[in-house]
Amino acid sequence: MLAGKYLYKVELNTTADITEFVKIASRIPGKVTLISGNVRVNAKSILGVLYAKMKWDDIYVESESDCWYEIRKFMD
């Protein structure tokens, strides 16, 4: 966990996973970001999540609020 932020590693294996993840992320209050190294994309954007899945080996979710319960299905 970072100062005031929550960080979780996730796995998005299928297109259905990506679609469901974006729907869930869109309901989480505040900013929700996917991170790999120094690159960040909006986790509430289907294009951002698709990009992350195609380009990154490891995907982490950073959020302003604790979203563990909502995204636990995608945890690595």
For each residue, the residues with C-beta under 8 A, 3 or more apart:
1: 5 6 7
2: 5 6 7 62
3:
4: 64
5: 1 2 62 63 64
6: 1 2 61 62 63 64 65 66 67 68
7: 1 2 35 60 61 62
8: 60 61 67 68 71 75
9: 58 59 60 61 75 76
10: 21 59 60 61 71 74 75 76
11: 17 59 74 75 76
12: 17 18 21 49 52 53 59 74
13: 17
14: 17 18
15: 18 19
16: 19 20
17: 11 12 13 14 20 21 74
18: 12 14 15 21 22 46 49 50 53
19: 15 16 22 23 46
20: 16 17 23 24 73
21: 10 12 17 18 24 25 43 49 71 74
22: 18 19 25 26 43 44 45 46 49
23: 19 20 26 27
24: 20 21 27 28 70 71
25: 21 22 28 32 43 44 49 61 67 71
26: 22 23 44
27: 23 24 70
28: 24 25 32 63 65 67 70
29: 64 65
30: 63 64 65
31: 62 63 64
32: 25 28 42 43 44 61 62 63 64 67
33: 40 41 42 43 61 62 63
34: 40 41 42 43 48 49 52 56 59 60 61 62
35: 7 39 40 59 60 61 62
36: 39 52 55 56 57 58 59 60
37:
38:
39: 35 36 56
40: 33 34 35 62
41: 33 34 45 48 49 51 52
42: 32 33 34 45 48
43: 21 22 25 32 33 34 48 49 61 63
44: 22 25 26 32 48
45: 22 41 42 48 49
46: 18 19 22 49 50
47: 50 51
48: 34 41 42 43 44 45 51 52
49: 12 18 21 22 25 34 41 43 45 46 52 53
50: 18 46 47 53 54
51: 41 47 48 54 55
52: 12 34 36 41 48 49 55 56 59
53: 12 18 49 50 56 59
54: 50 51
55: 36 51 52
56: 34 36 39 52 53 59
57: 36
58: 9 36
59: 9 10 11 12 34 35 36 52 53 56
60: 7 8 9 10 34 35 36
61: 6 7 8 9 10 25 32 33 34 35 43 67 71
62: 2 5 6 7 31 32 33 34 35 40
63: 5 6 28 30 31 32 33 43 66 67
64: 4 5 6 29 30 31 32
65: 6 28 29 30
66: 6 63 69
67: 6 8 25 28 32 61 63 70 71
68: 6 8 71 72 75
69: 66 72
70: 24 27 28 67
71: 8 10 21 24 25 61 67 68 74 75
72: 68 69 75
73: 20
74: 10 11 12 17 21 71
75: 8 9 10 11 68 71 72
76: 9 10 11
